Structures are given as C-alpha cells and as structure tokens.
Amino acid sequence: MSQQPPQTAQPNSAASYLDLGITLAINSWPALSLAVESNWGGPTSSDKRDWLCGAISDMLNDRPETDAEDLEDVLIQVMNDEFDVVVDDESAAPVAAEIIEMRGLVAKGEFGPIQQMWENWQAKSQQRAGNAAAAFKRVEDEEQDSDDNEDLEEDVDMGDAPALVRVPKEKVEPEIDDDGFTKVVGKRR
C-alpha cells in the first residue's frame, strides 16, 4: 500500500490552502506513512491519517494559540493511541513546526510555498506510479521469458517414486525402581 496523494482540487481560499498544507505535511511524515502502509492502526489506518489532518485543521481554527509544541504533543499522542507507535525519533517536531509555519504563511496570504509542495507531491506521485508500472512490466516480461523457456524443455521421466515405509515405534516399557515407583521419562526427540 503506497502513500495516496491528497484528493484535493486546486485550493481557492486561505483555509483550503492551509488544509492542503496540513495534509501534505502529514502525508509526508515517514513515521506515519510507515504506520499507515503497515496497517499498524488496523484496516482503517488510512482513514485515521485523514481524520488526523482534519483534527489538526479544526484545532488550529478553534485554538489559534496552538504552537508547534502543542501540535507535536498531539502528533505523538495520536501515533501512540491510534497506531500503537511510540515516536521517539523526534520526527514529530519538524512536522509540527512545518504546519505552524504554513499557518503563518496562509495568514499573510502567501500561498506559493504550499502550492510548490503540492506540485512536488504530484510530480513524486507520477514518478512512483511510473516506477510501479515499469516494475510490473519487468516482472511480467520475466514471467513470459520463464514460460517460454519451460515450453522448450523436454519432460524428464522421473520414474516411480519410492514407496514410503513406515517403521513402527518401539513401545517403551515403564521403569519401576526398587520402591515400586514408576520412573517418568520425557519423550526423546
């Protein structure tokens, strides 16, 4: 399962640009991407990532005093609660800082950096799709070559397989000591 690009049309408002920026930052976070691709959050891992994007957007709108440290705490908490991942590589801090920085850019009406992130994301997605198609084509070609080679080989008569012979196990008689107690012996392997 690969990263899916955010399903977003061209943003037309500041809030749309901020939402796009949040989505791009969250989808680009390697720790979360690995958790989603590995389904560590269960079969709805991708939905949880999408929910996180919306929750961050709501948090920034409802609580404008939110700073990078607050956001980092939320990211770490969600990774722990929803994906059973303890993020101790400090990778949540740059993601949180990037989102807070985007909020500041959007507040000033500067959408260029987010637009550039979106274009980079689309280019990478197309490249990944091209690489996947090329890999699929290579595997398909190798399988075709293998099938062609198998058709050229003659069948070799292997003869009859030898009969399987089953040897009965020896029954071990219990050992009784001088006092009349039976000695317990473990199975030998």
Backbone as CSV, one residue per row, in Angstrom:
resi,resn,N_x,N_y,N_z,CA_x,CA_y,CA_z,C_x,C_y,C_z
1,MET,0.857,-1.167,0.000,0.000,0.000,0.000,0.898,1.222,0.000
2,SER,0.759,2.072,-0.956,1.608,3.236,-1.055,0.867,4.464,-0.567
3,GLN,1.637,5.532,-0.417,1.028,6.775,0.020,0.082,7.244,-1.061
4,GLN,-1.071,7.702,-0.659,-2.023,8.227,-1.616,-1.949,9.736,-1.557
5,PRO,-1.874,10.372,-2.724,-1.839,11.835,-2.692,-3.171,12.362,-2.198
6,PRO,-3.138,13.484,-1.548,-4.386,14.056,-1.077,-5.327,14.287,-2.253
7,GLN,-6.574,13.928,-2.068,-7.583,14.103,-3.110,-8.143,15.513,-2.975
8,THR,-7.459,16.463,-3.556,-7.840,17.854,-3.401,-7.763,18.562,-4.741
9,ALA,-8.740,19.354,-5.017,-8.707,20.193,-6.210,-7.861,21.422,-5.892
10,GLN,-7.662,22.261,-6.867,-6.902,23.485,-6.660,-7.559,24.300,-5.542
11,PRO,-6.835,24.625,-4.474,-7.436,25.399,-3.382,-7.854,26.785,-3.871
12,ASN,-8.937,27.288,-3.281,-9.413,28.601,-3.699,-9.586,29.558,-2.531
13,SER,-9.188,29.137,-1.327,-9.284,30.031,-0.177,-8.107,29.763,0.756
14,ALA,-7.906,30.688,1.690,-6.817,30.531,2.649,-6.999,29.252,3.459
15,ALA,-8.242,28.983,3.880,-8.500,27.773,4.665,-8.197,26.520,3.840
16,SER,-8.511,26.548,2.550,-8.234,25.402,1.678,-6.732,25.192,1.532
17,TYR,-5.991,26.285,1.396,-4.535,26.165,1.295,-3.951,25.595,2.586
18,LEU,-4.452,26.060,3.727,-3.951,25.542,4.995,-4.268,24.053,5.124
19,ASP,-5.493,23.680,4.770,-5.861,22.260,4.831,-4.971,21.421,3.918
20,LEU,-4.689,21.942,2.720,-3.811,21.236,1.795,-2.414,21.105,2.382
21,GLY,-1.910,22.183,2.960,-0.579,22.151,3.574,-0.500,21.150,4.714
22,ILE,-1.521,21.117,5.559,-1.568,20.156,6.666,-1.557,18.735,6.112
23,THR,-2.388,18.492,5.113,-2.484,17.161,4.517,-1.159,16.736,3.905
24,LEU,-0.505,17.637,3.202,0.792,17.312,2.597,1.850,17.023,3.657
25,ALA,1.884,17.830,4.713,2.861,17.618,5.782,2.631,16.281,6.477
26,ILE,1.377,15.973,6.788,1.053,14.717,7.479,1.351,13.522,6.571
27,ASN,0.977,13.616,5.291,1.223,12.511,4.354,2.702,12.335,4.037
28,SER,3.510,13.349,4.293,4.946,13.261,4.033,5.743,12.811,5.255
29,TRP,5.096,12.644,6.373,5.778,12.248,7.611,6.100,10.748,7.524
30,PRO,7.373,10.385,7.430,7.745,8.976,7.247,7.220,8.036,8.340
31,ALA,7.227,8.463,9.583,6.767,7.586,10.672,5.290,7.239,10.502
32,LEU,4.479,8.231,10.173,3.057,7.990,9.984,2.803,7.201,8.700
33,SER,3.549,7.514,7.654,3.387,6.780,6.389,3.677,5.297,6.588
34,LEU,4.735,4.984,7.334,5.059,3.592,7.616,3.950,2.924,8.431
35,ALA,3.427,3.641,9.408,2.345,3.090,10.238,1.103,2.808,9.399
36,VAL,0.797,3.699,8.464,-0.383,3.510,7.612,-0.147,2.362,6.630
37,GLU,1.019,2.367,5.969,1.325,1.321,4.992,1.366,-0.061,5.642
38,SER,1.773,-0.122,6.902,1.883,-1.399,7.616,0.587,-1.765,8.330
39,ASN,-0.412,-0.913,8.225,-1.708,-1.126,8.891,-1.581,-1.287,10.403
40,TRP,-0.665,-0.544,11.004,-0.498,-0.622,12.457,-1.695,-0.046,13.185
41,GLY,-2.472,0.746,12.495,-3.699,1.285,13.075,-4.913,0.461,12.681
42,GLY,-4.663,-0.725,12.157,-5.746,-1.587,11.717,-6.122,-1.292,10.278
43,PRO,-7.192,-1.912,9.811,-7.582,-1.740,8.411,-8.035,-0.322,8.065
44,THR,-8.299,0.488,9.066,-8.718,1.870,8.818,-7.568,2.855,9.031
45,SER,-6.333,2.394,8.906,-5.168,3.260,9.135,-5.194,4.502,8.263
46,SER,-5.532,4.340,7.003,-5.574,5.484,6.087,-6.651,6.485,6.517
47,ASP,-7.780,5.961,6.964,-8.850,6.840,7.444,-8.409,7.603,8.692
48,LYS,-7.636,6.954,9.540,-7.135,7.614,10.748,-6.197,8.762,10.378
49,ARG,-5.366,8.545,9.350,-4.476,9.620,8.897,-5.305,10.794,8.396
50,ASP,-6.345,10.504,7.600,-7.211,11.566,7.085,-7.916,12.296,8.231
51,TRP,-8.367,11.529,9.218,-9.015,12.130,10.392,-8.041,13.072,11.098
52,LEU,-6.772,12.645,11.226,-5.768,13.467,11.898,-5.604,14.807,11.176
53,CYS,-5.587,14.777,9.855,-5.465,16.027,9.091,-6.614,16.975,9.430
54,GLY,-7.830,16.447,9.450,-8.995,17.268,9.784,-8.966,17.755,11.221
55,ALA,-8.519,16.888,12.130,-8.458,17.266,13.545,-7.447,18.389,13.765
56,ILE,-6.333,18.343,13.053,-5.329,19.408,13.186,-5.890,20.712,12.629
57,SER,-6.561,20.635,11.500,-7.174,21.832,10.917,-8.170,22.449,11.891
58,ASP,-9.022,21.610,12.466,-10.004,22.101,13.444,-9.311,22.710,14.657
59,MET,-8.261,22.046,15.125,-7.550,22.529,16.311,-6.947,23.909,16.043
60,LEU,-6.345,24.078,14.876,-5.729,25.370,14.557,-6.788,26.469,14.401
61,ASN,-7.967,26.094,13.881,-9.043,27.080,13.743,-9.692,27.404,15.082
62,ASP,-9.918,26.379,15.892,-10.617,26.570,17.167,-9.714,27.139,18.258
63,ARG,-8.430,26.830,18.197,-7.487,27.281,19.217,-6.286,27.956,18.550
64,PRO,-6.427,29.214,18.164,-5.354,29.900,17.438,-4.056,30.030,18.238
65,GLU,-4.130,29.848,19.551,-2.918,29.946,20.380,-2.045,28.696,20.275
66,THR,-2.500,27.683,19.558,-1.750,26.432,19.404,-0.389,26.731,18.783
67,ASP,0.660,26.202,19.430,2.006,26.388,18.891,2.584,25.030,18.469
68,ALA,3.819,25.037,17.993,4.454,23.826,17.476,4.581,22.743,18.549
69,GLU,4.863,23.143,19.788,4.989,22.150,20.866,3.654,21.466,21.147
70,ASP,2.576,22.250,21.169,1.246,21.668,21.374,0.927,20.678,20.260
71,LEU,1.213,21.088,19.041,0.920,20.244,17.884,1.786,18.984,17.896
72,GLU,3.035,19.135,18.275,3.926,17.963,18.385,3.366,16.965,19.397
73,ASP,2.887,17.460,20.526,2.293,16.581,21.537,1.088,15.826,20.972
74,VAL,0.274,16.515,20.188,-0.900,15.882,19.582,-0.455,14.783,18.607
75,LEU,0.534,15.088,17.776,1.025,14.104,16.803,1.551,12.853,17.507
76,ILE,2.329,13.055,18.546,2.891,11.925,19.305,1.775,11.130,19.968
77,GLN,0.799,11.827,20.543,-0.318,11.172,21.224,-1.145,10.333,20.248
78,VAL,-1.437,10.889,19.076,-2.233,10.165,18.081,-1.466,8.937,17.582
79,MET,-0.177,9.082,17.346,0.619,7.925,16.904,0.573,6.818,17.954
80,ASN,0.639,7.206,19.217,0.605,6.221,20.303,-0.779,5.597,20.435
81,ASP,-1.814,6.429,20.465,-3.175,5.936,20.703,-3.758,5.184,19.509
82,GLU,-3.549,5.710,18.312,-4.220,5.157,17.133,-3.390,4.113,16.387
83,PHE,-2.051,4.187,16.497,-1.201,3.281,15.724,-0.286,2.433,16.607
84,ASP,-0.391,2.587,17.919,0.474,1.862,18.857,1.952,2.049,18.539
85,VAL,2.321,3.274,18.193,3.695,3.608,17.845,4.186,4.683,18.809
86,VAL,5.325,4.427,19.414,5.954,5.426,20.270,6.990,6.147,19.404
87,VAL,6.722,7.407,19.129,7.618,8.198,18.282,8.680,8.809,19.176
88,ASP,9.885,8.226,19.109,10.968,8.757,19.926,12.139,9.216,19.063
89,ASP,11.899,9.352,17.749,12.965,9.803,16.849,12.921,11.314,16.618
90,GLU,12.062,11.996,17.358,11.913,13.452,17.287,11.463,13.917,15.906
91,SER,10.818,13.024,15.132,10.364,13.403,13.792,9.050,14.169,13.816
92,ALA,8.350,14.158,14.938,7.089,14.891,15.030,7.332,16.406,15.115
93,ALA,8.450,16.808,15.698,8.740,18.234,15.882,8.832,18.986,14.548
94,PRO,9.587,18.493,13.564,9.645,19.233,12.294,8.295,19.268,11.561
95,VAL,7.511,18.212,11.683,6.187,18.197,11.045,5.314,19.269,11.690
96,ALA,5.324,19.316,13.010,4.529,20.319,13.730,5.003,21.733,13.372
97,ALA,6.314,21.928,13.338,6.856,23.258,13.008,6.476,23.664,11.586
98,GLU,6.502,22.698,10.661,6.145,22.992,9.274,4.677,23.419,9.169
99,ILE,3.809,22.741,9.903,2.383,23.089,9.874,2.155,24.476,10.462
100,ILE,2.800,24.780,11.573,2.658,26.106,12.196,3.212,27.185,11.259
101,GLU,4.315,26.875,10.578,4.878,27.827,9.617,3.894,28.079,8.469
102,MET,3.255,26.997,7.988,2.264,27.159,6.909,1.078,28.003,7.371
103,ARG,0.685,27.827,8.633,-0.418,28.638,9.157,-0.046,30.118,9.092
104,GLY,1.205,30.437,9.435,1.667,31.822,9.369,1.696,32.351,7.941
105,LEU,2.148,31.516,6.991,2.181,31.939,5.589,0.775,32.211,5.063
106,VAL,-0.137,31.308,5.380,-1.522,31.455,4.918,-2.142,32.719,5.517
107,ALA,-1.834,33.003,6.775,-2.376,34.201,7.426,-1.908,35.472,6.712
108,LYS,-0.701,35.431,6.119,-0.165,36.576,5.372,-0.610,36.569,3.912
109,GLY,-1.326,35.519,3.502,-1.765,35.416,2.112,-0.688,34.873,1.185
110,GLU,0.342,34.265,1.761,1.429,33.690,0.952,1.148,32.199,0.734
111,PHE,0.674,31.887,-0.470,0.290,30.506,-0.772,1.329,29.785,-1.638
112,GLY,2.315,30.511,-2.124,3.332,29.954,-3.029,4.026,28.709,-2.496
113,PRO,4.545,28.735,-1.252,5.237,27.546,-0.745,4.334,26.297,-0.678
114,ILE,3.071,26.500,-0.317,2.149,25.356,-0.255,1.848,24.874,-1.671
115,GLN,1.678,25.801,-2.603,1.457,25.427,-4.000,2.652,24.635,-4.525
116,GLN,3.856,25.040,-4.152,5.071,24.330,-4.586,5.116,22.930,-3.975
117,MET,4.745,22.817,-2.715,4.682,21.488,-2.079,3.709,20.584,-2.831
118,TRP,2.563,21.132,-3.213,1.540,20.368,-3.931,2.083,19.893,-5.284
119,GLU,2.763,20.783,-6.009,3.325,20.407,-7.310,4.403,19.342,-7.149
120,ASN,5.241,19.467,-6.120,6.266,18.451,-5.849,5.611,17.109,-5.529
121,TRP,4.545,17.149,-4.736,3.836,15.913,-4.368,3.290,15.225,-5.617
122,GLN,2.673,16.015,-6.496,2.108,15.443,-7.722,3.195,14.832,-8.600
123,ALA,4.335,15.525,-8.706,5.441,15.007,-9.527,5.965,13.686,-8.948
124,LYS,6.125,13.633,-7.631,6.592,12.391,-6.987,5.574,11.273,-7.166
125,SER,4.299,11.597,-7.081,3.251,10.584,-7.248,3.284,10.010,-8.658
126,GLN,3.464,10.877,-9.648,3.546,10.401,-11.024,4.790,9.550,-11.229
127,GLN,5.895,9.950,-10.611,7.131,9.180,-10.731,6.955,7.810,-10.070
128,ARG,6.328,7.767,-8.888,6.087,6.484,-8.208,5.187,5.596,-9.053
129,ALA,4.165,6.194,-9.646,3.255,5.415,-10.493,4.004,4.876,-11.703
130,GLY,4.873,5.680,-12.297,5.679,5.233,-13.434,6.640,4.126,-13.033
131,ASN,7.271,4.270,-11.868,8.194,3.241,-11.375,7.456,1.946,-11.105
132,ALA,6.266,2.032,-10.534,5.484,0.826,-10.244,5.073,0.147,-11.537
133,ALA,4.667,0.925,-12.523,4.266,0.350,-13.812,5.467,-0.318,-14.487
134,ALA,6.630,0.325,-14.420,7.836,-0.251,-15.023,8.228,-1.542,-14.313
135,ALA,8.133,-1.558,-12.983,8.466,-2.770,-12.224,7.500,-3.891,-12.575
136,PHE,6.217,-3.558,-12.705,5.218,-4.551,-13.077,5.528,-5.106,-14.460
137,LYS,5.888,-4.236,-15.390,6.215,-4.653,-16.754,7.429,-5.570,-16.739
138,ARG,8.469,-5.242,-15.942,9.670,-6.083,-15.844,9.319,-7.467,-15.336
139,VAL,8.521,-7.540,-14.278,8.131,-8.825,-13.710,7.313,-9.613,-14.727
140,GLU,6.418,-8.931,-15.418,5.592,-9.587,-16.425,6.470,-10.151,-17.546
141,ASP,7.473,-9.374,-17.992,8.383,-9.833,-19.040,9.200,-11.037,-18.575
142,GLU,9.692,-10.990,-17.325,10.472,-12.105,-16.793,9.629,-13.370,-16.713
143,GLU,8.370,-13.227,-16.312,7.496,-14.395,-16.243,7.258,-14.958,-17.630
144,GLN,7.104,-14.097,-18.632,6.888,-14.553,-20.004,8.127,-15.297,-20.500
145,ASP,9.327,-14.748,-20.230,10.567,-15.422,-20.629,10.677,-16.783,-19.971
146,SER,10.329,-16.853,-18.708,10.388,-18.109,-17.955,9.425,-19.128,-18.555
147,ASP,8.219,-18.684,-18.911,7.240,-19.590,-19.515,7.745,-20.101,-20.858
148,ASP,8.383,-19.221,-21.651,8.910,-19.632,-22.945,9.986,-20.687,-22.776
149,ASN,10.877,-20.505,-21.798,11.946,-21.473,-21.552,11.386,-22.808,-21.101
150,GLU,10.353,-22.793,-20.304,9.762,-24.039,-19.823,9.150,-24.822,-20.969
151,ASP,8.575,-24.129,-21.950,7.974,-24.806,-23.094,9.033,-25.519,-23.922
152,LEU,10.259,-24.979,-23.952,11.315,-25.564,-24.754,11.931,-26.797,-24.098
153,GLU,11.874,-26.886,-22.796,12.484,-28.016,-22.091,11.618,-29.259,-22.271
154,GLU,12.292,-30.417,-22.383,11.561,-31.671,-22.512,11.248,-32.202,-21.125
155,ASP,10.140,-32.913,-21.041,9.808,-33.548,-19.778,10.773,-34.695,-19.535
156,VAL,11.220,-34.830,-18.329,12.123,-35.907,-17.962,11.321,-36.911,-17.147
157,ASP,11.420,-38.203,-17.532,10.707,-39.242,-16.800,11.441,-39.496,-15.495
158,MET,10.787,-39.224,-14.415,11.411,-39.374,-13.101,11.205,-40.779,-12.556
159,GLY,10.438,-41.596,-13.247,10.186,-42.944,-12.746,9.195,-42.898,-11.611
160,ASP,8.947,-44.059,-11.036,8.027,-44.123,-9.909,8.736,-43.688,-8.641
161,ALA,8.032,-42.976,-7.832,8.591,-42.557,-6.557,8.689,-43.774,-5.647
162,PRO,9.701,-43.821,-4.809,9.818,-44.974,-3.907,8.654,-44.995,-2.921
163,ALA,8.267,-46.193,-2.555,7.177,-46.338,-1.594,7.648,-45.847,-0.236
164,LEU,6.747,-45.200,0.461,7.076,-44.741,1.805,6.951,-45.912,2.759
165,VAL,7.957,-46.098,3.561,7.951,-47.191,4.518,7.795,-46.600,5.897
166,ARG,6.818,-47.075,6.600,6.577,-46.566,7.946,7.112,-47.579,8.938
167,VAL,8.017,-47.134,9.758,8.606,-48.004,10.757,7.852,-47.793,12.058
168,PRO,7.288,-48.856,12.607,6.563,-48.684,13.868,7.526,-48.308,14.996
169,LYS,7.023,-47.458,15.888,7.839,-47.036,17.037,7.890,-48.149,18.068
170,GLU,9.025,-48.197,18.722,9.159,-49.188,19.804,8.414,-48.681,21.016
171,LYS,7.672,-49.560,21.614,6.961,-49.171,22.826,7.938,-49.282,23.986
172,VAL,8.067,-48.219,24.718,8.995,-48.186,25.834,8.259,-48.675,27.076
173,GLU,8.807,-49.698,27.697,8.227,-50.234,28.927,8.597,-49.316,30.076
174,PRO,7.659,-49.038,30.977,7.980,-48.164,32.117,9.003,-48.826,33.041
175,GLU,9.888,-47.994,33.582,10.885,-48.484,34.529,10.323,-48.355,35.939
176,ILE,10.467,-49.419,36.703,9.982,-49.398,38.086,11.188,-49.566,38.989
177,ASP,11.346,-48.622,39.935,12.506,-48.700,40.823,12.254,-49.676,41.964
178,ASP,13.232,-49.798,42.880,13.173,-50.764,43.970,12.010,-50.521,44.924
179,ASP,11.559,-49.270,45.008,10.463,-48.951,45.922,9.095,-49.134,45.267
180,GLY,9.055,-49.514,43.987,7.786,-49.743,43.306,7.242,-48.512,42.587
181,PHE,8.037,-47.429,42.523,7.600,-46.222,41.823,7.973,-46.303,40.350
182,THR,7.079,-45.775,39.497,7.349,-45.754,38.060,8.147,-44.503,37.737
183,LYS,9.264,-44.698,37.023,10.132,-43.586,36.638,9.489,-42.866,35.456
184,VAL,9.384,-41.529,35.565,8.803,-40.723,34.497,9.947,-40.325,33.553
185,VAL,9.746,-40.668,32.264,10.772,-40.373,31.269,10.148,-39.468,30.208
186,GLY,10.812,-38.370,29.901,10.302,-37.457,28.871,10.503,-38.063,27.490
187,LYS,9.754,-37.546,26.526,9.866,-38.025,25.157,11.222,-37.614,24.606
188,ARG,11.812,-38.522,23.891,13.119,-38.230,23.266,12.876,-37.762,21.852
189,ARG,13.657,-36.790,21.441,13.489,-36.269,20.082,14.706,-36.573,19.268
